[in-house]
């Protein structure tokens, strides 16, 4: 490669795709090198963004900023690729039990949540669902069509001559004067976005990644819904009676969650369905549930954007912006996501 680049991005999942767009928007010269591996966490992702998450249905970290950044970012991408990928949807959350109903009643009067609660449903709402206790409808949520986002972005970057299928291994990584070089490539900066495969790479292997498996599936069913349904798992309405269903969360590396997903769906869906497609991936999560964003402690041209876990679609625009501004404008990265929080603890181990 003779052209001197500003950046090389390794990997084109949600993280790699998103930082690539930031570079594109800012007119940087870059190349994406991607091994096109199957069964990635991005390929299995539902793509839901949702400010109220977790078992206790609490506001997610930095929710206001994340929401503002993601809607602005994905809308801008839509204009570039001329495809719709951002779907704003409310979430209907059927109550699991009286205790959960009471917890949501407390949230209704809590100013912290008033902007996110649209309405309460006091009795059965949807034919075909187990929702006899009613539920709550929350707003400021939706989903990104992840597969379309990644595929159409890839096509766009190929059209610009900014993408290459490439399998990186440790033999192709060269070290010279505290800088990293990739054999036969010239670049000022390298950004690693290879998901859980980072644990096999010598460059950032000291970071405490956590393997979290996820299963999802596309089903066909006559269930008529406009909102996303969430009760242990989520159901996203697509076209032609298709629904995206997921996800499971397993602390292992193997594909063992499909039956768990089917069992959970049986407790939510009353009517028949057909499985059209099964999906599986291993999420690159972290032990403190915050991403890894920033500069390598030794190699000053090497950066990472990883560890987005199950909230990749929500976190990627904000984290990419933080990384880009830290490199180009020397801004400080939010310490909660800054990779430096682990440098002093683990780099010498």
QUIVEN-V515247 format. One record per pair of residues at least 12 apart in sequence whose ideal C-beta (glycine too) atoms are under 8 Angstrom apart, sorted by the first residue. I is the first residue (numbers start at 1). GAP is how many residues later the second one is. Records with the same first field share a line. If there is no record, write none. Layout:
I=GAP, GAP
//
This chain:
1=30, 183, 184, 185
2=184
3=26, 183
4=25, 182, 183, 184
5=24, 25, 26, 180, 181, 182, 183
6=17, 22, 23, 24, 181, 182, 183
7=16, 21, 22, 23, 24, 180, 181, 182, 183, 184
8=22, 23, 24, 25, 174, 177, 179, 181, 182, 183
9=14, 21, 22, 23, 24, 182, 184
10=23, 24, 158, 180, 181, 182, 183, 184
11=21, 22, 23, 24, 181, 182, 183, 184, 186
12=20, 22, 138, 141, 142, 151, 181
13=27, 28, 29, 137, 180, 181, 182, 299
14=28, 31, 132, 135, 136, 294, 298, 299, 302
15=178, 180, 290, 291, 293, 297, 301, 304, 305
16=16, 18, 175, 177, 178, 289
17=132, 133, 136, 137, 299
18=55, 287, 298, 299, 301, 302
19=172, 174, 286, 297, 301, 304, 305
20=12, 133, 137, 142
21=52, 55, 56, 59, 132, 299
22=298, 299, 302
23=301
24=56, 133, 136, 138
25=51
26=298, 302
30=132
31=131, 132, 133, 154, 156
32=125, 130, 131, 132
33=131, 133, 135, 149, 152
34=120, 129, 130, 131, 132
35=130, 131, 132, 133
36=129
37=160
39=241, 242, 243
40=155, 241
41=154, 155, 173, 240, 241, 242, 243, 271
42=104, 108, 153, 239, 270
43=103, 104, 107, 236, 238
44=170, 171, 172, 202, 203, 235, 236, 237
45=101, 169, 171, 202, 236, 267, 268
46=97, 100, 170, 188, 190, 198, 200, 201
47=96, 97, 98, 99, 102, 266
48=93, 94, 95, 180, 186, 188, 265
49=17, 18, 21, 92, 93, 94, 95, 262, 264, 265
50=41, 88, 91, 180, 264
51=12, 13, 15, 16, 65, 87, 89, 90
52=61, 64, 86, 89
53=258
56=47
57=36, 43, 46, 47, 50
59=53, 54, 57
60=251, 254
61=229, 275
62=256, 272
65=253
66=248, 249, 251, 252
67=73, 247
69=248, 249, 252
70=243, 244, 246, 247, 248
71=15, 17
72=245
73=244
74=12, 70, 75, 243
77=72, 76
80=76
81=71, 72, 74, 75
83=65, 69
84=61
85=59, 60, 63, 64, 67
86=56, 58
87=55, 56, 57, 58
88=53, 54
89=52, 53, 54, 137, 138, 139, 147, 148
90=28, 47, 48, 49, 51, 137, 138
91=46, 47, 48, 50, 136, 137, 138, 139, 143
92=29, 33, 34, 39, 43, 44, 45, 133, 135, 136, 137, 138
93=42, 43, 44, 45, 136, 137, 138
94=31, 35, 36, 37, 39, 40, 41, 135, 137, 174
95=36, 38, 39, 40, 41
96=37, 135, 136
97=36
98=35
101=32, 33
104=13, 16, 32
105=15
108=12, 28
115=24, 25
116=22, 23, 24
117=19, 20, 21, 22
118=19, 20, 21
119=17, 18
120=14, 15, 16, 17
121=13, 14, 15, 16
122=12
126=97, 98, 99, 103
127=97
128=93, 94, 95, 96, 141, 142, 143
129=94, 100, 139, 140, 141
130=137, 138, 139, 140
131=100
135=96
137=90
141=87
142=86
143=85, 93, 101, 170
144=169
146=167
168=14, 26, 33
170=31, 32
171=12
173=29, 30
175=124
178=120, 121, 122
179=120, 121, 122, 123
180=23, 116, 119, 121, 122
187=114
188=113
189=112, 113, 114, 138
190=111, 112, 113
191=112, 113, 114, 132
192=12, 110, 111, 112, 113, 114
193=111, 112, 113
194=112
195=87, 88, 89, 111
196=13, 15, 86, 87, 88
198=86, 106, 108
203=93, 96, 99
204=88, 92, 100, 102, 135
206=136, 140, 141, 143
207=79, 85, 97, 100, 132, 135, 139
208=78, 79, 134, 138
209=75, 76, 77, 97, 98
210=41, 75, 76, 77
211=40, 41, 42, 71, 72, 74
212=37, 38, 39, 70, 71, 73, 97, 98
213=35, 36, 37, 38, 39, 40, 41, 42, 43, 44, 67, 68, 69, 70
214=32, 33, 34, 35, 36, 43, 66, 67, 68, 69, 96
215=31, 32, 33, 40, 42, 43, 45, 46, 63, 64, 65
216=28, 29, 30, 31, 32, 45, 63, 64
217=27, 28, 29, 41, 44, 58, 59, 60, 61, 62
218=20, 24, 25, 26, 27, 57, 58, 59, 61
219=23, 24, 26, 46, 54, 55, 56, 57
220=20, 21, 22, 23, 53, 54, 56
221=20, 22, 48, 50, 51, 52, 53
222=19, 49, 50
223=12, 20, 46, 48, 50
225=12, 18
229=39
231=36, 37
232=32, 35, 36
233=12, 13, 14, 15, 28, 31, 32, 35
234=12, 13
235=30, 33, 34
242=34
243=30
245=16, 20
246=15, 33
247=14, 63
248=12, 13, 16
249=61
253=29
255=25
257=23
258=20, 22
283=25, 26, 27, 29
284=22, 23, 24, 25
285=22, 24, 25
286=21, 23
289=20
290=17, 46, 47, 51
291=14, 15, 16, 17, 18, 24, 28, 46
292=12, 13, 14, 15, 45, 47, 50
293=12, 26, 29, 30, 40, 44, 45, 46
294=29, 32, 39, 43, 44, 45, 46
295=31, 32, 44, 45
296=43
297=43, 46, 50
298=49
303=20, 24
304=35
305=14, 15, 18
319=18
322=12, 15
//
